[in-house]
């Protein structure tokens, strides 16, 4: 039995869990690290990862969007890092989480979140604004939280999106007439918060081409989690093994998180 035949069953167990067991994942990439050459194994893993989402048109649309978004930004990161950043944002919303870990993006660039370039920092702050409905009922002063989140977004927009800053200011002014007690603000939010959030989303889509409300079913969410976790394991292998050729690593990184159509065109 060759090394690929021996390791692929363990790899499939890890990926099929939909939530990578860190101990199993560590066992796997430590096993990969002692191979004479991991090139063929990692290439096979990459093909199987792409196959997870290959036939789902909606998931392909998500990957197409993150790829296109990465090409529009003038930032000092590899395209694959930017693709991972936006996939992290989309996944956070689909799972209705508060915030995001950016595990995959930081695995590709450990310093990414230490000092985000303005375009990514702006989109992250706007993403936080879209998530306000998940946190306001837990905080003592919700109106202050909304104000701070909007101010942060406006500060980043001021650098290169002045029209967006003005539009965000107008949205903020809609809140100025609400009595500032917690009860009054939350009563307004319950009745008007969804409509206000959709106005915000429309601005984000118009100016930043992100913030889309991806509507995926439970099966698609499960597949996307498997795809995400499998890519994390692949990147862990790339980061921790030396028995992979530079050409193989570059090839994998160049096509990581791309839709099938773009991979086939390369």
C-alpha positions in Angstrom: 0.0 0.0 0.0 1.4 3.4 -1.0 1.4 6.5 1.2 -1.6 8.0 -0.6 -3.7 4.9 -0.1 -2.7 4.8 3.6 -3.5 8.4 4.4 -6.6 9.1 2.3 -9.1 7.1 4.5 -8.0 9.3 7.5 -8.3 12.4 5.4 -11.9 11.5 4.3 -12.9 10.8 7.9 -11.6 14.2 9.0 -13.4 16.1 6.1 -16.7 14.2 6.4 -17.1 15.4 10.0 -17.8 18.9 8.8 -16.0 20.3 11.8 -12.3 19.2 11.8 -11.2 17.3 14.8 -7.9 19.1 15.7 -6.3 16.0 17.1 -7.0 14.0 14.0 -6.0 16.8 11.8 -2.7 17.1 13.6 -2.1 13.4 13.3 -2.8 13.7 9.6 -0.4 16.5 8.7 2.3 15.1 11.0 2.0 11.9 8.9 2.2 13.9 5.7 5.3 15.6 7.1 7.3 12.4 7.2 6.6 11.4 3.6 9.5 11.6 1.1 7.3 13.6 -1.2 3.8 14.9 -0.4 3.2 16.4 -3.9 0.8 13.8 -5.2 -1.1 13.5 -2.0 -1.7 17.3 -1.6 -2.7 17.6 -5.3 -5.2 14.8 -4.8 -6.6 16.5 -1.7 -7.0 19.7 -3.6 -8.9 18.0 -6.4 -11.2 16.3 -3.9 -11.8 19.6 -2.0 -12.8 21.3 -5.3 -15.1 18.4 -6.1 -17.1 19.0 -2.8 -18.6 22.2 -4.3 -18.2 21.6 -8.0 -21.8 20.8 -8.9 -23.5 23.3 -6.7 -24.1 26.5 -8.8 -24.9 28.6 -5.8 -21.7 27.7 -3.9 -19.8 28.3 -7.2 -21.4 31.8 -7.3 -20.0 32.4 -3.8 -16.5 31.4 -4.9 -16.8 33.5 -8.1 -17.8 36.5 -6.0 -14.9 36.2 -3.6 -12.5 35.8 -6.5 -13.8 38.8 -8.3 -13.8 40.8 -5.1 -10.1 39.9 -4.5 -9.2 41.2 -8.0 -10.8 44.7 -7.4 -8.7 45.5 -4.4 -5.3 47.2 -4.2 -4.0 45.5 -1.1 -0.6 44.0 -0.1 -1.8 40.5 0.2 -1.8 37.4 -2.0 -5.1 37.0 -3.9 -5.7 33.7 -2.0 -5.5 35.5 1.3 -8.2 38.0 0.2 -10.4 35.2 -1.1 -10.2 33.5 2.2 -11.0 36.7 4.1 -14.2 37.2 2.2 -15.1 33.6 2.4 -14.7 33.9 6.2 -17.1 36.9 6.2 -19.7 35.1 4.1 -19.5 31.9 6.2 -19.9 33.9 9.4 -23.2 35.3 8.1 -24.5 32.0 6.8 -23.9 30.4 10.2 -25.4 33.5 12.0 -22.3 33.9 14.1 -21.2 37.1 15.9 -17.8 38.1 14.5 -15.4 35.7 12.7 -12.2 33.9 13.5 -10.7 34.3 10.1 -8.9 31.0 10.8 -8.4 30.2 7.1 -7.2 33.7 6.1 -4.8 33.9 9.0 -3.5 30.4 8.2 -2.5 31.8 4.9 -1.1 35.0 6.3 -0.5 35.0 10.0 -0.2 38.8 10.3 -3.3 39.6 8.3 -5.5 40.8 11.1 -2.8 42.7 12.9 -3.0 45.7 10.7 -5.7 45.3 8.0 -5.4 47.3 4.9 -8.2 50.0 4.7 -10.4 48.2 2.1 -10.6 45.0 4.2 -10.9 46.9 7.4 -13.8 48.9 5.9 -15.6 45.7 4.7 -15.1 44.1 8.1 -16.5 47.1 9.9 -19.5 47.1 7.6 -20.0 43.4 8.1 -20.1 44.1 11.9 -22.8 46.7 11.3 -24.9 44.1 9.4 -24.6 41.8 12.4 -25.9 44.3 15.0 -29.2 42.5 15.3 -27.4 39.5 16.8 -25.9 41.5 19.7 -28.1 44.4 20.6 -30.3 42.5 22.9 -27.3 41.4 25.0 -25.8 44.9 25.6 -26.6 47.5 28.2 -26.5 50.5 25.8 -27.5 49.4 22.3 -27.7 52.9 20.8 -24.1 53.5 21.9 -23.0 50.2 20.3 -24.7 51.1 17.0 -23.1 54.5 17.1 -19.6 53.1 17.7 -19.9 50.5 14.9 -21.1 53.1 12.4 -18.4 55.5 13.4 -15.7 52.9 12.8 -17.1 52.1 9.4 -17.3 55.9 8.5 -13.7 56.3 9.7 -12.5 53.7 7.2 -14.8 54.9 4.4 -13.4 58.5 4.8 -10.0 57.3 3.4 -11.3 56.3 0.0 -15.1 56.1 -0.1 -16.3 59.6 0.9 -19.7 59.1 -0.8 -20.2 56.0 1.3 -19.2 57.9 4.4 -21.9 60.5 3.6 -24.5 57.8 3.1 -23.6 56.1 6.4 -23.9 59.5 8.1 -27.4 59.8 6.8 -28.3 56.4 8.1 -26.8 57.3 11.5 -29.0 60.5 11.6 -32.1 58.3 11.3 -31.3 57.1 14.8 -30.8 60.5 16.3 -34.5 61.1 16.9 -34.9 57.9 18.9 -35.1 58.5 22.7 -31.9 57.1 24.0 -33.2 54.9 26.8 -32.6 51.2 26.2 -36.3 50.3 26.2 -37.2 53.0 23.6 -34.2 52.1 21.4 -34.9 48.4 21.5 -38.6 49.0 20.8 -37.6 51.1 17.7 -35.2 48.4 16.7 -37.8 45.7 16.9 -40.1 47.6 14.6 -37.7 49.4 12.3 -34.3 47.7 12.7 -34.8 45.2 9.8 -35.7 47.9 7.4 -32.8 50.1 8.5 -30.4 47.1 8.2 -31.6 46.5 4.6 -30.9 50.1 3.8 -27.4 49.6 5.1 -27.0 46.3 3.1 -28.1 48.1 -0.1 -25.3 50.7 0.5 -22.7 48.0 1.1 -23.7 46.2 -2.0 -23.7 49.4 -4.1 -20.3 50.8 -2.9 -18.4 47.7 -1.8 -20.0 44.8 -3.7 -20.3 42.7 -0.6 -22.7 42.2 2.3 -24.9 39.9 0.1 -27.6 37.9 1.9 -26.5 34.4 0.8 -29.5 32.2 1.2 -28.3 28.6 1.4 -30.1 25.5 2.7 -28.8 23.3 5.5 -27.3 20.8 3.1 -25.4 23.6 1.3 -24.2 25.0 4.7 -22.9 21.6 5.7 -21.1 21.2 2.3 -19.6 24.6 2.7 -18.3 23.8 6.2 -16.7 20.6 4.9 -15.1 22.6 2.1 -13.8 25.2 4.5 -12.4 22.7 7.0 -10.8 20.6 4.2 -9.1 23.7 2.9 -7.9 24.5 6.5 -6.3 21.0 6.7 -4.7 21.4 3.3 -3.2 24.8 4.2 -2.0 23.3 7.5 -0.2 20.6 5.5 1.3 23.2 3.2 2.5 25.3 6.2 3.9 22.4 8.2 5.6 20.0 5.8 8.8 20.4 3.9 8.4 17.5 1.5 6.4 19.5 -1.0 7.9 21.1 -4.1 7.6 24.9 -4.4 5.9 24.5 -7.7 3.3 22.3 -6.2 2.7 24.7 -3.3 2.4 27.7 -5.7 0.0 25.8 -7.9 -2.2 24.9 -5.0 -2.2 28.4 -3.6 -3.0 29.9 -7.0 -6.1 27.9 -7.4 -7.2 27.6 -3.7 -10.8 28.8 -3.2 -11.4 29.4 -6.9 -14.6 28.3 -8.7 -14.2 25.4 -11.0 -14.5 27.5 -14.2 -11.5 29.7 -13.2 -9.5 26.6 -12.2 -10.1 25.0 -15.5 -9.2 28.2 -17.4 -5.7 28.4 -15.8 
